[in-house]
Amino acid sequence: MTQLQFSFGNALNHFSRTGGPKGFLWKFALAYGVCSLLVQAASAFFMGSYYAAMFNPAMMGNPDALNDAMLQNFGRIMIGYAISLVGGIALWTVFEAASQRRYMRGEGFSLRFGADEGRILLIGLIWIGIFLALYIGLFIVMLVPMGVLAFTASSGSDGGTAFAVLLMLVFILAYMVFALWFCARFSPAAAMTIRDKTIQFGEAWRVSKGKAWTIVGSWIVLMLISTVVLVVLYIAFGAFALVSLLPALQGNGDPEAVLSGMMSPQFILPLIIFGALYMFITAALMHIFGGPAALAARADPNWVNNPEMDKTFS
């Protein structure tokens, strides 16, 4: 496998330049979509009775009836949430490991739960802690402009209030940029963990030195492209949904008529197609977004000169 140089173009397109057996991306996306559907179906099986009550026209506008339905199905609701949580974590773990094996070892698509997945799970738990810390940090950062806003509001100064609002926006933007840069500095951790077959989180800071802004730029471009694709998908579904519900909406807006329209094949078929395409695209994006950080790990000079690399890609 040819060693790619770390650059913006290579980072952006790394998902298509990994080498290895062809067809990885569509297999990855299709398998993730199917597995996600199975997890959601299992969760819905336990929560279905509560959902049925929520969408029952006779119970709409009756908070007491909805509360009774929730209490009666509380155990099943908790099981459904547990399935979603545990299933979601398990899916992310096995698919993230498969994605990084592709980037770092050029392997074909395969799913398993072994040592790689166990190490990736630990990396994921560390990321959860970092995200929680960043949320707390955002709250702390916001204390300054919020204090200024409270002071100016109490003094009745319109100019001071406008300045405080502007200061808050600047603080939020600056913190978001910092958070992206900070996450980019540790983003090669999963790839390095798969590469070295040992937990590598702190070392990711060294590997991403001088590469963080390129990673962030790649993320932003990929995010813009994916946003356009998803917006087009939403517009297309919205148009089909509006056409199917138009007869019910043209009447007096009777909830029963609207719900009846939502149960019609003209609405359900576009919904199924939309859901399938949405899961396929978001699953593909999961792999694609990992490319820039994985390339940083691949371009690590301390690994490029390691004779073990030749064994890996021979």
C-alpha positions in Angstrom: 0.0 0.0 0.0 1.4 3.4 -1.0 2.1 5.7 1.9 0.1 9.0 1.5 1.5 12.3 2.5 -0.6 14.3 5.0 -2.3 17.1 3.1 -5.7 18.7 2.9 -6.6 16.9 -0.3 -5.4 13.6 0.9 -7.2 14.0 4.3 -10.4 15.0 2.6 -10.3 11.9 0.3 -8.5 9.4 2.4 -11.6 7.2 2.6 -11.2 6.4 -1.1 -7.5 5.9 -1.0 -7.1 3.2 1.7 -6.4 0.3 -0.7 -7.5 -3.2 0.2 -10.6 -5.1 -1.1 -13.1 -3.0 -3.0 -16.6 -2.3 -1.9 -15.8 -1.4 1.8 -17.8 1.8 2.0 -21.1 0.5 0.7 -20.8 -2.7 2.7 -20.0 -0.7 5.8 -22.9 1.7 5.3 -25.4 -1.1 4.4 -24.5 -3.2 7.4 -24.6 -0.3 9.8 -28.0 0.7 8.5 -29.4 -2.8 8.9 -27.9 -3.3 12.4 -29.3 0.1 13.4 -32.7 -0.8 12.2 -32.6 -4.1 14.2 -31.6 -2.2 17.4 -34.4 0.3 16.8 -36.9 -2.4 16.1 -35.9 -4.2 19.3 -36.3 -1.0 21.3 -39.6 -0.2 19.6 -40.9 -3.6 20.4 -40.8 -2.8 24.1 -41.8 0.9 23.7 -44.5 0.3 21.1 -47.5 0.3 23.5 -46.5 3.7 24.8 -46.0 5.1 21.3 -49.4 3.7 20.4 -50.9 5.7 23.3 -49.0 8.8 22.4 -50.4 8.8 18.8 -53.9 7.7 19.8 -56.2 10.6 18.9 -58.4 9.8 21.9 -55.4 10.5 24.2 -54.1 13.6 22.5 -54.6 16.6 24.7 -55.2 14.4 27.7 -52.0 14.6 29.8 -53.5 12.4 32.6 -54.1 9.6 30.1 -50.6 9.9 28.7 -49.1 9.9 32.2 -51.1 6.8 33.1 -49.9 5.1 29.9 -46.3 6.0 30.7 -46.6 4.6 34.3 -48.2 1.4 33.0 -45.4 0.9 30.5 -42.5 2.3 32.6 -40.7 -1.0 32.8 -40.9 -1.6 29.1 -39.9 1.9 28.3 -36.7 1.6 30.4 -35.9 -1.7 28.7 -36.4 0.0 25.3 -34.1 2.9 26.3 -31.5 0.4 27.6 -31.5 -1.5 24.3 -31.0 1.7 22.4 -28.2 2.8 24.7 -26.3 -0.5 24.9 -27.0 -1.4 21.3 -25.9 2.1 20.1 -22.6 1.8 22.0 -22.0 -1.7 20.7 -22.7 -0.7 17.1 -20.4 2.3 17.3 -17.6 0.1 18.8 -17.6 -2.7 16.3 -18.1 -0.4 13.3 -15.5 2.1 14.4 -13.0 -0.8 14.8 -13.9 -2.0 11.3 -13.4 1.5 9.9 -10.0 2.0 11.5 -8.8 -1.4 10.5 -9.6 -0.4 6.9 -7.6 2.9 7.3 -4.7 1.4 9.2 -4.4 -2.1 7.8 -6.2 -2.0 4.5 -8.6 -4.8 5.5 -11.9 -5.6 3.9 -15.2 -5.2 5.7 -15.7 -7.5 8.7 -17.4 -7.2 12.0 -16.3 -8.9 15.2 -15.8 -8.2 18.9 -12.3 -8.9 20.0 -9.3 -7.1 21.4 -9.5 -4.3 18.9 -13.1 -3.6 19.8 -12.4 -3.7 23.5 -9.6 -1.1 23.1 -11.9 1.1 20.9 -14.6 0.9 23.5 -12.2 2.3 26.1 -11.2 5.1 23.6 -14.9 5.9 23.2 -15.4 6.1 27.0 -12.5 8.6 27.2 -14.2 10.7 24.5 -17.4 10.7 26.4 -15.5 12.1 29.4 -13.9 14.8 27.2 -17.3 15.8 25.7 -18.7 16.1 29.2 -15.7 18.3 30.2 -16.2 20.5 27.1 -19.8 21.0 28.0 -18.9 22.0 31.5 -16.2 24.3 30.1 -18.7 26.0 27.8 -20.9 26.7 30.9 -18.0 28.2 32.7 -16.9 30.3 29.7 -20.5 31.6 29.4 -20.5 32.9 33.0 -18.5 36.0 31.9 -20.8 37.3 29.2 -23.9 36.2 31.1 -22.7 38.3 34.1 -22.2 41.3 31.8 -25.6 40.8 30.3 -27.3 40.5 33.8 -25.5 43.7 34.9 -26.4 45.7 31.8 -30.0 44.5 31.9 -30.3 45.6 35.5 -28.9 49.0 34.7 -31.2 49.5 31.8 -28.5 50.2 29.3 -29.5 49.3 25.8 -26.0 49.7 24.4 -24.6 47.6 27.2 -27.1 44.8 26.6 -26.2 44.8 22.9 -22.5 44.6 23.8 -23.1 41.8 26.2 -25.0 39.8 23.5 -22.2 40.4 21.0 -19.7 39.3 23.6 -21.6 36.1 24.3 -21.7 35.3 20.5 -17.9 35.9 20.3 -17.3 33.7 23.4 -19.4 30.9 21.9 -17.7 31.1 18.5 -14.2 31.2 20.1 -15.0 28.2 22.4 -16.4 26.2 19.5 -13.2 26.8 17.5 -11.2 25.8 20.5 -13.3 22.7 21.0 -12.8 21.6 17.4 -9.1 22.2 17.6 -8.8 20.3 20.9 -10.8 17.3 19.5 -8.6 17.3 16.4 -5.5 17.1 18.5 -6.8 13.8 20.0 -8.7 12.5 17.0 -6.0 10.1 15.8 -6.3 8.1 19.0 -8.6 5.4 17.6 -6.5 4.9 14.5 -3.3 4.7 16.6 -4.9 2.3 19.0 -5.8 -0.1 16.1 -2.4 0.5 14.5 -0.3 -0.3 17.6 -2.8 -2.7 19.2 -2.6 -0.9 22.5 -4.4 2.1 24.0 -2.9 5.2 22.4 -4.7 8.4 23.5 -2.1 10.8 24.9 0.3 10.0 22.0 -2.4 11.3 19.6 -1.5 14.9 20.8 2.0 14.4 19.4 0.9 12.9 16.2 -1.5 15.7 15.4 1.0 18.4 16.0 0.9 20.8 13.0 -2.0 18.8 11.5 -4.9 19.9 13.7 -6.2 22.8 11.6 -6.0 20.7 8.4 -8.1 18.0 10.2 -10.6 20.7 11.3 -10.8 22.2 7.8 -11.4 18.7 6.4 -14.2 18.1 8.9 -15.8 21.5 8.0 -15.8 20.8 4.3 -17.1 17.3 4.8 -19.8 18.7 7.1 -20.9 21.2 4.5 -21.1 18.6 1.8 -23.0 16.2 4.1 -25.3 19.0 5.2 -26.2 19.8 1.5 -26.8 16.1 0.8 -29.1 15.6 3.9 -31.0 18.9 3.3 -31.8 17.7 -0.3 -32.9 14.4 1.2 -35.1 16.1 3.7 -36.6 18.4 1.1 -37.4 15.4 -1.2 -39.1 13.5 1.7 -40.9 16.6 2.8 -42.3 17.1 -0.7 -43.6 13.5 -0.9 -45.0 13.7 2.7 -46.8 17.0 1.9 -48.4 15.6 -1.2 -49.6 12.5 0.6 -51.0 14.5 3.6 -52.4 17.4 1.5 -56.0 16.0 1.4 -56.1 15.8 5.2 -54.5 19.2 5.6 -56.9 20.9 3.3 -59.8 19.9 5.5 -60.3 21.2 9.0 -57.0 19.7 10.2 -58.7 16.9 12.1 -55.9 14.9 13.9 -57.6 11.6 13.1 -57.5 12.5 9.3 -53.9 13.5 9.5 -52.9 10.3 11.4 -54.9 8.3 8.9 -52.9 9.9 6.1 -49.7 9.1 7.9 -50.7 5.5 7.9 -51.3 5.4 4.2 -48.9 3.7 1.8 -48.3 7.1 0.0 -46.8 8.4 3.3 -45.2 5.2 4.7 -43.3 4.2 1.5 -41.4 7.5 1.2 -40.8 7.3 4.9 -39.2 3.9 4.6 -37.1 5.0 1.6 -36.1 8.2 3.5 -35.1 6.3 6.6 -33.1 3.7 4.6 -31.2 6.4 2.7 -30.7 8.5 5.8 -29.1 5.6 7.7 -27.0 4.6 4.7 -25.7 8.1 4.2 -25.0 8.8 7.9 -23.2 5.4 8.3 -21.0 6.2 5.3 -20.3 9.6 6.8 -19.1 7.9 10.0 -16.4 6.2 8.0 -15.6 9.2 5.8 -15.2 11.6 8.7 -12.6 9.3 10.3 -10.3 9.6 7.3 -8.4 12.8 8.1 -7.4 11.7 11.6 -6.5 8.2 10.4 -4.2 9.8 7.8 -2.5 11.8 10.5 -1.8 8.5 12.3 -0.6 6.9 9.0 1.7 9.8 8.4 3.3 9.6 11.8 7.1 9.6 11.2 7.6 7.4 14.3 5.6 4.7 12.6 6.6 5.2 9.0 10.1 4.3 9.9 9.0 1.3 11.9 9.8 -1.9 10.1 6.5 -3.3 11.4 4.8 -1.1 8.9 6.2 -3.1 6.0 4.9 -6.3 7.6 1.5 -4.7 8.0 1.2 -3.6 4.3 3.2 -6.4 2.6 
